[in-house]
């Protein structure tokens, strides 16, 4: 009976160690994925380093975010979008407010801030400060971002720039 208990304890210990090691592997993978996405935000969006996009994103990268009429959803399209927004908002800074990583996906809740100093979507520079918030989901494989899905309120940005009327609540107050 003692021998059975000893074997049972040893088996339980090996199981716990294996589970712990397996969980640490998942955590390291999630932390690595978070670091890749953070680098994407810092280098590509905040610094405008388009060459970093080639290192961080897979060659077959696909963006499933809000479409811009003349831009593809490819890696080259991403570079065009980054260039347009950085030209329109030279002081653009995007901050990750929250990040969650599970498996091959990383989710970020972010805030973007900048001063409208260049043309954007036919809107002449307004010199207005703008702030938008959004959520992006990234799927990574082989240490690179392969897909992204982004959602943010473009109408809110247009309203802040004076290019769209402010919405009125039923009480008559804006917002």
C-alpha positions in Angstrom: 0.0 0.0 0.0 2.9 2.4 0.8 4.5 1.7 -2.5 1.2 2.5 -4.3 0.9 5.9 -2.4 4.6 6.7 -3.2 4.0 5.9 -6.9 0.8 8.0 -6.8 2.6 10.9 -5.3 5.5 10.7 -7.8 3.0 10.5 -10.7 1.1 13.5 -9.3 4.3 15.5 -8.9 5.4 14.7 -12.5 2.0 15.7 -13.8 2.1 19.0 -11.9 5.7 19.7 -13.1 4.6 18.9 -16.7 1.5 21.1 -16.4 3.6 23.9 -14.9 6.2 23.6 -17.6 3.4 23.5 -20.3 1.8 26.6 -18.8 5.1 28.4 -18.7 5.6 27.6 -22.3 2.3 29.1 -23.2 3.0 32.2 -21.1 6.4 32.6 -22.8 4.7 32.3 -26.2 2.1 34.8 -25.2 4.7 37.2 -23.9 6.7 36.9 -27.1 3.6 37.6 -29.2 2.8 40.7 -27.0 6.4 41.9 -27.5 6.1 41.5 -31.3 2.8 43.5 -31.4 4.3 46.2 -29.1 7.3 46.5 -31.5 4.8 46.8 -34.4 3.1 49.8 -32.6 6.3 51.4 -31.6 8.3 51.0 -34.8 5.7 51.0 -37.5 3.0 53.4 -36.2 4.8 55.6 -33.7 8.1 56.0 -35.6 6.9 55.4 -39.1 9.6 52.8 -39.7 8.1 51.0 -42.7 11.2 48.7 -43.0 10.3 47.3 -39.6 6.9 46.2 -41.0 8.8 43.8 -43.3 10.5 42.3 -40.3 7.4 42.1 -38.0 4.7 41.1 -40.5 4.6 38.1 -42.7 4.9 38.5 -46.5 1.3 37.3 -46.8 0.0 39.8 -44.2 -3.7 40.5 -44.5 -5.5 43.4 -42.9 -9.2 43.0 -42.2 -9.8 46.5 -40.8 -11.9 49.3 -42.3 -11.1 49.5 -46.0 -9.7 52.5 -47.6 -10.9 52.7 -51.2 -7.6 52.7 -53.1 -5.5 50.6 -50.6 -5.1 46.9 -50.6 -5.3 44.8 -47.5 -1.7 43.5 -48.0 1.6 44.4 -46.3 2.2 47.1 -48.9 -1.3 48.5 -48.2 -0.5 48.6 -44.5 2.6 50.7 -45.3 0.4 53.1 -47.5 -2.1 53.5 -44.6 0.6 54.2 -42.0 2.2 56.8 -44.4 -1.1 58.5 -45.0 -1.9 58.8 -41.3 1.6 59.8 -40.3 1.6 62.5 -43.0 -1.7 63.8 -41.8 -0.7 63.6 -38.1 3.1 64.0 -38.0 3.0 63.9 -34.1 0.9 60.7 -34.1 1.3 58.6 -31.0 -0.6 55.4 -30.4 -0.6 54.0 -27.0 -1.6 50.4 -26.0 -4.0 50.8 -23.1 -4.6 47.0 -22.6 -3.2 43.9 -24.2 -4.3 40.3 -23.9 -2.5 37.3 -25.6 -4.0 33.8 -25.9 -2.6 31.2 -28.3 -1.7 32.7 -31.6 -3.8 35.9 -31.0 -3.0 39.2 -29.4 -5.8 41.8 -28.7 -5.0 45.4 -28.0 -7.2 48.3 -26.9 -5.4 51.5 -28.0 -5.6 55.3 -28.1 -4.2 57.4 -30.9 -3.5 61.1 -30.6 -2.2 63.7 -33.0 -2.5 67.1 -34.6 -4.0 67.3 -38.0 -1.3 69.0 -40.0 -1.6 67.3 -43.4 -4.4 66.3 -45.9 -6.3 63.2 -44.9 -9.1 61.6 -47.0 -9.7 64.9 -48.8 -9.7 67.0 -45.6 -7.3 69.9 -45.6 -5.2 70.3 -42.5 -7.2 71.8 -39.6 -4.5 72.1 -36.9 -6.9 70.4 -34.6 -5.9 67.9 -32.0 -7.7 64.6 -32.3 -7.9 61.4 -30.2 -9.4 58.1 -31.2 -9.7 54.8 -29.5 -9.8 51.3 -31.1 -9.3 47.6 -30.7 -7.0 45.5 -32.9 -6.6 41.7 -33.0 -3.5 40.1 -34.4 -2.9 36.5 -35.4 0.8 35.5 -35.3 2.6 32.6 -36.9 6.3 31.9 -37.0 7.1 34.9 -35.0 5.3 37.3 -37.4 2.0 39.1 -37.6 0.0 37.4 -40.4 -3.5 38.9 -40.0 -5.0 41.9 -38.2 -8.6 43.0 -37.5 -9.1 46.6 -36.4 -12.1 48.5 -35.3 -12.3 52.2 -34.5 -14.7 55.1 -34.9 -13.7 56.9 -38.1 -16.8 59.1 -37.9 -15.6 60.4 -34.5 -12.3 61.4 -36.1 -14.2 63.2 -38.9 -16.3 65.0 -36.3 -13.3 66.1 -34.3 -11.7 67.5 -37.5 -15.0 69.4 -38.3 -15.5 67.3 -41.5 -18.7 65.7 -40.2 -21.6 67.1 -38.2 -21.6 66.4 -34.5 -24.3 63.9 -33.6 -27.0 65.2 -31.2 -28.4 63.1 -28.4 -32.2 63.0 -27.8 -31.7 65.7 -25.1 -30.0 68.0 -27.7 -26.5 67.7 -26.2 -23.7 66.6 -28.5 -22.4 63.0 -27.8 
